[in-house]
Amino acid sequence: MTEAAAANDKPVRSMASPMSLRRLVSLRVAIATALSCALLLTVVTQVIKYRLYGDATERVRAAAVSASNHLDDEMYDRFRDMRSASELLSGQTIEDSDWDRIIDQLHRAYPDYSWIALVAPDGKVRSANHGLLVGESVVARPWFAPALKGPYVGDVHEAALLSKLLGPDADGKALRFVDFGFPLHNRAGEIIGVLAAHLNWSWAKGVLAPYEASPIQGALQDLMILDKKGIVLHGPDHLRGIKYDVPLSSDGVLGGEDFEGRVYAVAPTKGLHDYRGLGWSVVIRAPDIAIYGLANALRNSILWAGIPVTFILLFTALLISRRIASPIETLTKAVVANAPIPPIGDYREAMELAMAFETLLDGLRHNQEKIEAEVAARTNELGDFLRVMDAHAIVSMADGDGAITYANDHFCEVTGYDREELLGHNHRMVQSGRHDKAFYDDMWSTILQGGVWQGTICNRTKDGSEYWVRSTIAPTSDEASQHRFISIRTDITDVINDRERLEALSRELGLFRKIIESTSEAVTVADPDERVIYSNPARELLYGRSATDMLGDGMLDAVPPSAKHLVNTIRKGIAAGAGWQGQLPIRRADGTTFISASNIGVVTDAEGHVQYAFNIFHDFTPELARRMELDNARHAAEAANRTKSEFLSSMSHELRTPLNAVLGFAEVLLAATDNSLTDKQRGYVGYILSGGAHLLELINEVLDLARIEAGGVMLEVTTIQLRSVIDECLSLSNTIFAKYDVAPVDETTDCNALVLADPLRAKQLILNLLSNAAKYNRRGGTVTVSCENVESGFHRLTIADTGNGIPDRKQDQLFKAFSRLGAEATEIEGTGIGLVLTKTLIESMGGRIGFSSVVGEGSRFWLDFPLSADSVQAPTIATEDTSALHYCIEDRLVLYIEDNAANISLMEALFHQLAPMRLITATNAEDGLVLAESNQPDVILLDINLPGMNGFDAVARLKEKEATRHIPVVGFSANANGETTKRALASGFGDYLTKPIKLSALLRSLSRMMEAKHAGHE
C-alpha cells in the first residue's frame, strides 16, 4: 500500500464514522424521549392516584374522628342526664309511694332508656317503669355492686330477661343495652339505693346514622363500633359479634386496608370530662370504588392521549439530534486526526464555535498544567494545616438554623459523639445548662450582625461529663446559603479545673486561717529548726507576748528547766515524725507558769523529712484543779454512801430483830394445839400480828426508799411474761380484796406481752397498786386490771378502781413521800411511801407511771413497761412442794446459832410444837462449830450478824471441814438487801431467810434442806 493510498484510506474511515454517531445519537435520543414520556405519564398518573387516595383516606380518618367525638358527646349527655337525676334525688325525702311517679317521669323524659329503676341496697328492685322486674333481685348483675360505690357505666350486652319482657328490636334480634348505675344517698350520706338505667343500643344506630349515610367519592361508607377487645358492637351483619382484626389505638387514629381489602380508619373514644369512656373505637370503611375508581379512569384517559404525543416528540427529537450531531462529529474527526479544526457548518455560530474550541483547547492545555501544580502545592499546605488544626482545635460549621454541617475529628473525640450523630443536629445537644438564655442571646446577636463572638463556654459530652472551651464563632456566607457559621474552640478544661481548684484551695486556706485565728486553742508553727514562724492570737494571750515578738524564738524555749526532760522526749518524737501529746509546763512572759494540754505534731514531705512542727494547746491548769475537786467530792460522796449503807444495814437489823420476836411469839401462840387461849385472847394475838405486819411493811418501804436514794438497790432487768406476774399478784391480793369487800375484774386473759423488768420489783409494783385500789375503793366496788400496747414500744398495765377519786387540787401531791392526801385521818392503813417507791422503781427499770381520776367515779393508775424483743417461755406457776414436810415431824436434830436470847427463846417455842424434832443452841459461832462437829445435826440455822466470828466466816469454816461439809446451813439475818442474799447463797448457805421469820417459811426451808441431805446420802 502506498502512502497516497494510505492517506486516502483515512478520509474513507473518517467518512464512515459520522454516520455511526448520528445513528447512536438518534437512537439514544429516541430511547430517552420514549422513556421520559413513559416516566412522565407514569408519574402523573401515580401522583393523581395517590393524591386521590390520600384525599379519600383523609376523609375516612376525619369521618372516624368526627364519629368518635360525636359518640363521646352523646354518651356523656346520657351519663350526665342520669348523674344529674341521681344527684337531684339524693338528699331529698321521698315517700315510697312517690318513687313510681318519679321513675315514670324519668322514663318519659329519657325515652332512649328501655328500663329505669330504683334498686334497694339489698339488690331488690323497688320501682321501675311499667313495673318491669319490680321485686326481682339484681344483686348478681355486674353493674349493681360498683354502682353502690360510685357512678358506673357498663359495656354493651344482651339482657335476656328484659328482651323477653320487651320483645326483640326492629330487626327481630335480641335487645342490647348499655348499663348506667348511680348511688343514691340520704341527707346523712347513707346509701339508700341505686338509680339504674338500661340505654337501648338501638340509640347508637340513630346517633351514627348520618355518618353511615355520608358518601365518600359518591359511594356509601361502612361504620362500626368496636369494644376495647375489638369485638364489633355495631356494623355490618356479617361482622357483628366477631373480632375486627385490625390494630387499635388508645390515643391516635390508625388506618390502612383491612382483611377484606377495604380502606379503613379507626379512632378511639376517650370519654369526656368525668365520663371516662368504655374503651370503644369507631371504624369507618370506604369501598374500593371510592378510592380507585376515579384514579383509574383518569389514568386511562391520560395514557390514550399520551401515545400520539409521544410519537410526535420522538420524531422531533430525532431531527434535532441529527442536526446537533453533525458539528460534533466534525470536531471529533479533527481532534482525532490532530488536524486543524475545519468549518463545521455553513452558519456563523458553527464557525465561531470551531475557532473558540481550538483556542480553548490550547489555553486549557497550558492552564491545566499550571493549575495542577498549584493545586498540589495548596493541597499539601491545607493538609498540614488541617492536621495541626485537628490535633489542637475543635472545629465545626453550622447553617443559619444552628444545625451542624461539619465537625472535625477532634470535635468527635472530645464530645464522644460519632460524626453521624452530630451532623444535622443543633449545637444545643452539647450544651451543659450552666449558661442562661441571655448568654446565648448575646452570642447570636453578635454573629447575626456579622460580628465575631469570642467567649468561654461549658459544654457536655455524650456521657454527661462537662468540658470547657475558649470559642471563636464567625459568620460567613456563600451563594447557596446566606448564613453559615464557623466555630473554632480550644479545650481549656484543665485550665478551668486548675483555676477552680486554686480558688477552692484559697477559700479553704482562708477558712482555716479564720478558724485558727478564732479558736481558743493556742497554735504555734515552727520550721524544721524549731524556730517559730506563726503564732495565733490565743498563743499571744497565753504567753503575754505579740506574735511578732515571738517570731524566731525556739518553739520549746518557754518550757521551764524543771521540765527539760520532756523537751528531749518531744524532740525525739518530732525527729521520728510521730509528734507528742501530754501535759507540758510553759512559762509566760511575766514569769508565771501554767500547765498546757499540748498536741505536738509534724508536717513531712514526700520523702518523710520534717518540713514544719506545730503545737496546738490550751491552758489545762483550771481543768486539773476541777478534776482534783471532783476527786475530793467523789471520795466524800463514796464515804457518805458507805456510811449510809452501814446505817441502813444496822437499822434493818435493829428494827427487824425485835419484830422477829413479836411476830414469832404471836404465831407460836396461835399455833398452840392445847387450846390454852380463849377466843378473845386469840383476837388480841391477831391484832399483834396485824400491827406487826403493818409495822414490817412500813419498815420495808422506808428502807427500800432509803436504799434507792442511796443507789444501793440493784435491779435485774430481764425479759418476763407480764401475764404470769399479773396472775400471781391477783392471787396474792385475794385476801385484801376480801378484807375491803371489792371484786377483781381480770381483763388481761389475752395479754401475752413480753416486757423488760426486774421480776421481783415488777411484782412489788403491781401488788402495791392492787392494794391501793382495794383500800381506797368503796364497799362492793370493783378493781379492773387490763393491758394494751401503747406508742413508742411500751406495754401498759392499767388498774382501775371505783372509789371516790382524787380531787384536782390534791393530784400534784400524789407522788410526794409521806403525803396521803388526807387519808391519814381515816381508818385506812398506809404510809404515804408506796406510790413514791412505785414511781422510782418503774422509772429505774425504764418504764413510766401515770394516772387519771374523776371525783365520784374512781381512779385509773397505769404502769408502762418497755416491750422486749426477746422471746421467753411462759413461766410455770410455782406450787408449794409439800412432799418433803414429813422430814419436819421425824426425829431430826437442828442446831441454832444465835446471840439474841429472845430469838433463841422463840425458836425453842417453835420447836416445842415440832416434836419429836429436837433443837440445840449456841450463842456464838465458835461454840456452834464445836457442837456441829460433835453432834452432827441434820440442819444448822446460822445468824449472819454474830459477835466475833460472823455467819459468813462460820459457814466457810463448816465447809472446810470434812466432818461438817455435808450439813446444810440456813442463814438468818434482819438485812433484806438483795446483795446480801446473793452473797449468802454464793458463800455456801443452802437457803437465806429474812427476819422476822414466818413459821411456814421456816418449815419449807427445813424440809428442803433435809430432803437435799437425805438425797445426797442415798
Buried (B, 14 or more C-beta within 10 A) or exposed (E): EEEEEEEEEEEEEBEEEBEEBBEEBBEEBBEEBBEEBEEBBBEBBEEBBEEBBEEBBEBBBBBBBBBBBBBBEBBBEBBBBBBEBBEEBBEEEBEEEEBBEBBBEBBEEBEBBBBBBBBBBEBBBBBBBBEBBBEBBBBEBEBBBBBBEEBBBBBBBEBEEBBEBBEEBEEEBEBBBBBBBBBBBBEEEEBBBBBBBBBBBBBBBEBBEEBBEBEBBEBEBBBBBBBBEBBBBBBEEEBBEEEBEBEBEEEEBBBEEBEEEBBBBBBBBBBBEEBEBBBBBBBBBBBEEBBBBBBBEBBEEBBEEBEEEBEEBBEEBBEEBBEEBBBBBBBBBBEEEEEEBEEBBEEEEBBEBBEEBBEEEEEEEEEEEEEEEEEEEEEEEEEEEEEEBBEEBBBBBBBEEBBBBBBBBBBBEBBBBEEEBBBEBEBEBBBBEEBEEEEBEEBEEBBEEEEEBEBBBBBBBBEEEBBBBBBBBBBEEEEEEEBBBBBBBBBBBEEBEEEEEEEEEEEEEEEEEEEBEEBEBBBBBBBBEBBBBBBBBBBBEBBEBEBEBBEEBBBBEBBEEEBEEBBEEBBEBBEEEEBBBEBBBBBEEEEEBBBBBBBBBBEEEEEEEBEBBBBBBBBBBEEBEEEEEEEEEEEEEEEEEEEBBEEBBEBBBEBBBBBBBBBBBBBBBBEBEEEEBEEEEEEEBEEBBEBBBEBBBBBBBBBBBBBBEBEBBEBEBEBBBBBBBBBBBBEBBEEBBEEBEBEBEEEBEEBEBBBBBBBEBBBBBBBBBBBBBBBBBBEEBBBBBBBBEEEEEBBBBBBBBBBBBBEEEEBEEBBEBEBBBEBEEEEEBBBBBBBBBBBBBBEBBBBBBEBBBEEEEBBBBBBBBBBBEEEEEEBEEEEEEEEBBEBBEEEBEBBBBBBBEBBBBBBEBBBEBBEEBBBBBBBBBBEBBEBBBEEEBBBBBBBBBBEEBBBBEBBEBBBEEEEBEEBBBBBBBBBBBBEBBEBBEEBBBBBBBBBBBEBEEBBBBBBBBBBBBEEEEE
